[in-house]
Structure formats: structure tokens, C-alpha cells
């Protein structure tokens, strides 16, 4: 196996990427190829006394910036580290791709360079979020703003295969984000999607209201990318809000400081649970090979987690499962 | 002034409604009329030794249940407490209406019995939510699933007038819920709404991403009712999730119990801040007179808060302000 890693994606590139890649090479049974400016990678490793002799390097001259149009990855910036890495994946020079760079560019590259699974209409961003019990996959979390019921149906199939294959959930409970439990709730999109999901070979658990998501009732939650992005960001924002409030509580007043000593450890564990980057990155589901979007603020540990996730994704055979079920559903219709 | 209160709305009716109404009558300079089965109201007050001689009562034979179709309020259930109370409001027998009953029925009744402000396309549910700094109004939070830009524009005007008139925010920062900060982000609905809001006589602060809502950056957040309902319910769900987790932290382990003694008071204050029913109820904005939806689980204190909110809403002149600005905007177009 060879996992291709964009060395110039994210706020902490290339140093934290290199560190995470070296750790992954040491712990996982796979080769790792760093993609990016070779000279800069070597210089950064040298300056930080990191031995990168176990890693492969593929040179790429430029980097696509967050502020650039995502389509630049297939236009003016086709020599950027993300494009070169994805091209390698498409050309069978590697088995999976990890990047903390521009999400938009990753979606465009996943669609037009790596290419989609046969029959898949749209690729979806699929982060795994923490709850008070078991985590759930939310998709689409923002790759597609205007969606049709068939897209949500395919995402339901893909999310289910992922949660089973990579997260080990026996029979993932797939639910549809909606504003009420009844089949007739929501907009035309949800009403039509509900009908489709009832006839899809997955374990469909009906509608889920946003208030129930943090309890872990769903293993997979499908939504259009506009709604999914709202949910993802509010989830993230509420986590930060709470962390700040807890910190405030711990820091003010003498009595609290005494109490804080006892609770500090638990608070830290709780904060960590709210941090969804702990689960690795967000897979881009629907591409013909595993593509993982690491969080922009990833550190070495987060990069290691994302690479390990790509490793497990590759081993799981989940993409073959997605391909099979999506093919079946297409034939039936 | 006379505030009309549905005595049979919510999980704790009529006892908690009666208690809240008696307190409001004692503290606010207004009459209060309880609407509902007169015999039951009197019997409940007697059994609980509550003196209701200061309150007026208007008899209504039935109650509209949550499980009934909302349109029943203007059909088979036109003799229910909610319908009778709203008819009183429409007939100038009172100045504001409060109910903890079916939200759907309240929206239908507000639209077809109380009727809308001249020119208003749709009434919107508008809860006020807590943040780490100042609270914000979210609208529409679920009354309308399919929306047009003109609706969101009117809600922006109404939310701004409410936050200024009732919450005392000098120049409310009105923002549009969206998946990115740039003007070109979102679906056609958001892109068109953004253009309209730039030309509306309000303090428009651009797009707000869901992750920033808990910081209190917006005073008013407008969204279509589907998205707004998702945001409201996730806000609520995250609050409950966090409260449960905190409780769990406090209850496990000896060291934590010792720490807990010191922090308990602060935790309670924090939990209270997350509970949006503390702000009273959710106004239904767009009706020609104040209508307040109290939370279904309201207790006496929450009913008191909702009645006080109706009182302030009536005194504020916010509806006159909404009428004026919406009229202006209509003329310009």
C-alpha cells in the first residue's frame, strides 16, 4: 500500500504533515509519499532534525490556496501538490490520498481527477461527529448546496458502507435530517428522499430531528449539503462555546479554582470528545479511491489520525461495497 | 391593557398557567384573561388554594391537541381555547395573546384569525437564543419550510424592530444564516436575499456561519424556516447534551464530588443560561398584534416570563415600527 499525503495542505504545513507521516510510516504497514516542493520538504525536515528517509517524495511546484477558486486545481494550478497527489491516485501510483488543503479544491479534484465511483452523481463530505454515546457520520456536510433525492440516497448507501467497514458498526442506523419525525415532514426534497430510502438496501431508521443528533441515535445522518454544513458548523461552534464557558468557570473565583483542580482532568477529556478532529479527517465519499480531508488546523497527531483513517479505509473494501450497492439500486430503478 | 392567555396550552396546563397569570397580574400593570373551560379553571384554582379573583375568565369548550392538524383551529376546533383567545385579540377585546399549545395551530390562527400586518407575506417563529455574550433572535425557526427572498427580507425588518423595541438593542446587527461569509455563498435563496438585505433600511451585517452564532456576533439571524428549525433544535440538543455530560462529570468519582461542591453553583447558572425558555416564549412575528408561543414544557415562571414579554411587546410599539418599515420597502419596490 502507498498513501499519498499533500505536504502543503493546512495551517501547519509542511512541518506537522511531515511529523504525522513519519509516525504513520513507523506504525502502519504502508508506504507514504509526501507531495510538494521537494526542496522545502527536505529543508524543513533537516531544520527540525526529522529523519524522512523512510518516506517517498513526489515533487510538486505550487500550492493551491484557500482563497483561490476551487476549479483552479484543474486549470491554472494543475501543478499544485493537491492536483499532483490526486493525479498519482488516479494513475494507480497510490491507494489513498490525504490533504488538509482547500475543501472546495479537494471536491473538484476528487470529482474530475480521481473521478467518481461508477454511477455516483455527486461526491459528499462526510465528517464523523462525537455524541454522548456513539459517533455518527454526517453527509453531505457542504460539498453540494443544491441536491436531489437520488443524491441523498447514494450518500445513505455510502455512509452506511463506511460506518460498517471502517467504524465497525454492524447494522448502521441511517437517518434523514428533518424538522419532524413523520414521513410527511420537510420540504419536497425530504419527502421524496424518505420514499427512496425506504426502498434502499440499508437499515433506514426514518427522520432525525437536529435536537436528537447529540444523543447518538443515528449512525449515519443524510442531509443536503447546505443543511449539513449548517449542522456541522453549529456542532463545532457549540463545542467551542461550551469549552470557553467551562474555562471561564474554572478560572474565576477562588472556590472554583480549588474545585477546578479536582475536575480538570475530566474537563480535558470532555473537551477532547467534543473535538471531532480526534476521529481523523472527513472522508470525501463517492470517489473511486479513498480521499480524506484533514482539518485545516491539523497538528502532527491529527495528520497521523487522518493517514491511519486512509489506511483503514483502503483495507476495508468499503468502496467495493458502495460500488456494488449503488450498482444494484441503479439496476432496480 | 388586557393580555389573553390560553389556559389549556402546554404540558402543565391549567395549573402552571394559572399560577403564572396570577403572578403577572400582581406584578404588571395589565388585566389578564384566562381562556378555557371555566369550570375546570375554577376547580383547579380551588383545589390548589389559588385566589383567581383578580383574573378574568373567558369560557372555551375544547382544546386543540398537538396531534391534531393545525388547520383544525379554523375548522372543527374553532371553539378551542386557542381559537377563542385569538378571536378575542382580533376583535379588540385584548392586546396580546400567549399560548403554550400547538405551534402549528398558533401559526395558522395567527395568520387567519389574528391576521397579518398589512403587506406581510408570512408570519415567522422567532425565538431568542442565548450565546456566550448577548442573545440573538432566530427567524424563521420553523413556521415556513419553503421560502422566498422577500419573506426573509420582511423577517429581517421584524426581527430588527423586535430586538430594538423589546430587547433594547440600539442598532441590531441583522445577519443572514449561510455557509460562508462571501456574498456569493449559498443557494439562490441566500444569494438573492443578500442583495435585498443590502438595500433594506436595517443594519445588515452580512452572512453568518452557524459556528459563529454561539458567540453572539448577530442580534438577529434570518433563515428559511427549514434551516432555522434545524439550527434551533440543534442548539437545544447541544445544550441538553452538555448538561448531561456535566452532570455525569459531577456524579462520578470521589475526587469529582469534592470538586463538584465548589463548582455546583456555577454549573447551575450555566445550565440556566443554555435554557432558552428563560427568555420567555417565542414571538410569532408578522401578526397584527403580539402573539407569544410559550414553550410546551413551561412552568409558572416560564408563563410569567411569556406574559411579561407580551406586556413589553405591547408597550414597545414594535408592531407599528414593523408596519411602517415594511410599508416603506413595499412602496420603493
Contacts between the chains, C-beta under 8 A, distances in Angstrom:
chain1	res1	chain2	res2	distance
A	131	B	241	7.3
A	132	B	241	5.4
A	132	B	244	6.0
A	132	B	245	6.3
A	142	B	179	6.2
A	145	B	179	7.1
A	145	B	186	6.6
A	145	B	187	5.0
A	146	B	187	6.1
A	177	B	230	6.9
A	179	B	142	6.2
A	179	B	145	7.1
A	179	B	226	6.1
A	179	B	229	4.4
A	179	B	230	6.8
A	179	B	233	7.7
A	186	B	145	6.6
A	186	B	226	7.0
A	187	B	145	5.1
A	187	B	146	6.1
A	187	B	226	5.8
A	209	B	233	5.3
A	209	B	237	8.0
A	210	B	229	7.7
A	210	B	230	4.7
A	210	B	231	7.5
A	210	B	232	7.9
A	210	B	233	3.9
A	210	B	234	3.8
A	210	B	237	6.0
A	211	B	233	3.9
A	211	B	234	6.6
A	211	B	236	4.9
A	211	B	237	3.5
A	211	B	240	7.4
A	212	B	237	6.3
A	213	B	234	6.6
A	213	B	237	6.1
A	214	B	234	7.8
A	214	B	237	4.8
A	214	B	238	5.6
A	214	B	240	7.3
A	214	B	241	3.6
A	215	B	237	7.4
A	215	B	241	7.0
A	226	B	179	6.1
A	226	B	186	7.0
A	226	B	187	5.8
A	226	B	227	7.4
A	227	B	226	7.4
A	227	B	227	6.5
A	227	B	230	5.9
A	229	B	179	4.4
A	229	B	210	7.7
A	230	B	177	6.9
A	230	B	179	6.8
A	230	B	210	4.7
A	230	B	227	5.9
A	230	B	230	6.1
A	230	B	231	6.3
A	231	B	210	7.5
A	231	B	230	6.3
A	231	B	234	6.0
A	232	B	210	7.9
A	233	B	179	7.6
A	233	B	209	5.3
A	233	B	210	3.9
A	233	B	211	4.0
A	234	B	210	3.8
A	234	B	211	6.6
A	234	B	213	6.6
A	234	B	214	7.8
A	234	B	231	6.0
A	234	B	234	5.2
A	234	B	235	7.0
A	234	B	238	7.6
A	235	B	234	7.0
A	235	B	238	7.2
A	236	B	211	5.0
A	237	B	209	7.9
A	237	B	210	6.0
A	237	B	211	3.5
A	237	B	212	6.3
A	237	B	213	6.1
A	237	B	214	4.8
A	237	B	215	7.4
A	238	B	214	5.6
A	238	B	234	7.5
A	238	B	235	7.2
A	238	B	238	4.0
A	238	B	242	7.8
A	239	B	238	8.0
A	240	B	211	7.4
A	240	B	214	7.3
A	241	B	131	7.2
A	241	B	132	5.4
A	241	B	214	3.6
A	241	B	215	7.0
A	242	B	238	7.7
A	242	B	242	5.1
A	244	B	132	6.0
A	245	B	132	6.4
A	245	B	270	6.0
A	249	B	263	6.6
A	249	B	266	4.8
A	249	B	267	7.4
A	249	B	270	6.6
A	253	B	266	7.9
A	255	B	262	4.7
A	256	B	262	6.0
A	256	B	263	5.9
A	256	B	266	6.3
A	258	B	259	7.9
A	258	B	262	5.5
A	259	B	258	7.9
A	259	B	259	4.3
A	259	B	260	7.1
A	259	B	261	7.0
A	259	B	262	2.8
A	259	B	263	4.3
A	260	B	259	7.1
A	260	B	262	7.9
A	260	B	263	7.4
A	261	B	259	7.0
A	262	B	255	4.7
A	262	B	256	6.0
A	262	B	258	5.6
A	262	B	259	2.8
A	262	B	260	7.9
A	263	B	249	6.6
A	263	B	256	6.0
A	263	B	259	4.3
A	263	B	260	7.4
A	263	B	263	6.6
A	266	B	249	4.7
A	266	B	253	7.9
A	266	B	256	6.3
A	267	B	249	7.4
A	270	B	245	5.9
A	270	B	249	6.6
